[in-house]
Amino acid sequence: MSLDSLAPADDGLVGSFPVMGEDDVRAVVATARTASTWWRELGFDGRAARLAAWRKHMWRRVDEVAELIHRENGKPLDDAVLEVVLTVEHLHWAAGNAGKVLRSHKVNPGPLFSNYAARVDYDPLGVVGVIGPWNYPLYAPNSAVSFALAAGNTVVLKPSEFTPAVSRWYVDAFAAANPDAPAGVLSLVTGFGETGAALCNAGVDKIGFTGSTRTGKRVMAQCAETLTPVVLECGGKDPVIVAADAEVKAAARAVAWGAFTNSGQTCVGVERVYVVKDVADAFEAALLRELEGVRPGTGKGATYGPMTMPAQVDVVRRHVADAVERGATFLKGGPDSIGERLIEPIVITDLPEDAVAVREETFGPTVTLRRVDDLDEAVTLVNDHDYALSASVFSRAHGDEIADRVRAGQVTINSVIAFAGMGAVPMGGVGASGFGRVHGADGLREFARPRGVVRQKFALPGFELITLRRAGHVMPLMKKVLGVRHGL
Ligand code: NDP
């Protein structure tokens, strides 16, 4: 059985891929397990050299892979190039910093064991399974893949059924750049959801999942059977707060990009905006100006592309229909903006907070706006949500204070989504948006197992604490010493 990947622009065939079953997936994981000894023994420097070769190989072919992303996902070519840029940047950071973050380091054994030495090692987990989405088919899986590889694991990648060709290219690029590497350092398994489920049950040491919250829960349930740990990078409903002292035009420009880039199919895309009433008229006018001439399409000059996954159009239609029923005002667009695959920008106001378009991830080119009396109301509404992936705050003087009050995995002040391009900044969710982190030092540690190693340097005859033959004076002495230490 095979699956066909079709281009969102014209339904043309991008490629056919095998639908792999449980036995196929287990065989791939077994090869990855064998390769893991070689990869681990390369050490940080050896792995960094291989990852650098891969990065350079990809970057030399940036136009080729960007064209493939454009064709298979539907996003404009320039946005596809940006995706490649972000991918190689993260790979660069992960490879360059794994040694610093994960090298063994000494720790203080504490006063009870001053005759000991202690250190913490960060062992690779072994084989990591990565399950990826279609919206950023290169960037999103890479966020787990590159950090897991840099930490010394081999990786088996299961891409979305909608974008297997990009992942095939990505995995082949690793092999082409590293002809000395044995099979199995980075492998691909293709298929539908069942193939992802098979990967969860194939004896991997961790699953790095990026996708919807609904599927994330299923992945976690499957992994519970074998106590396989998971990182879940799930959906979001990211809010923006525009304070009374915000630079309104800049806020509108950022919101326009954050809400509509990639047809709104961005996990950390802007979906809800809360504007303090003093600047609401100015903000709405500025946002409408920003959206003049913004249009979806498949050719040159389109601001964003068609919806990648046909079923997502129905989600957008349902959210907009609910907004109509709730008596919402459409500042721009409306139900008629939704075509078969292309959706014109839609800006919705006057929606109650329990409307579907406010509660659920829309994942389309729509945004809701709500006027609030003050920042307290904005923060309350922002935080009253199941999703808490990321958030943005626009304020000239109070950005940090507001950011501190927002429940989110990451907050951007006076911009949107910028953290996603920063190798050093961890990224992940809170609540229904998942848990665990990719990127940054925390993203490396996510794919390593801390192992404490303590060594007795010399014995303390007569003063041994952990012995059945403890001397009678040891505990009174200990009580005296600890009494001083703890101030009793
Ligand atoms: P899905 O949840 O539909 O699918 C994600 C991946 O899981 C796909 O590869 C899918 O395979 C696979 N899968 C499906 N069923 C199972 C199963 N039972 N066991 C294991 N794997 C399974 O998400 P989408 O692909 O639609 O991606 C969009 C979602 O991803 C959005 O909610 C978005 O917010 C989120 N996302 C989150 C990011 C973050 O960093 N937090 C980043 C990017 C996206 P198949 O496609 O073959 O069904």
Residues whose N, C-alpha, C, O or C-beta is under 5 A from the ligand:
A	BS01	NDP	I131 G132 P133 W134 A140 K158 P159 S160 E161 F162 G191 F192 G193 G196 A197 T210 G211 S212 T213 T215 R218 V219 E233 C234 G235 G236 C267 S433
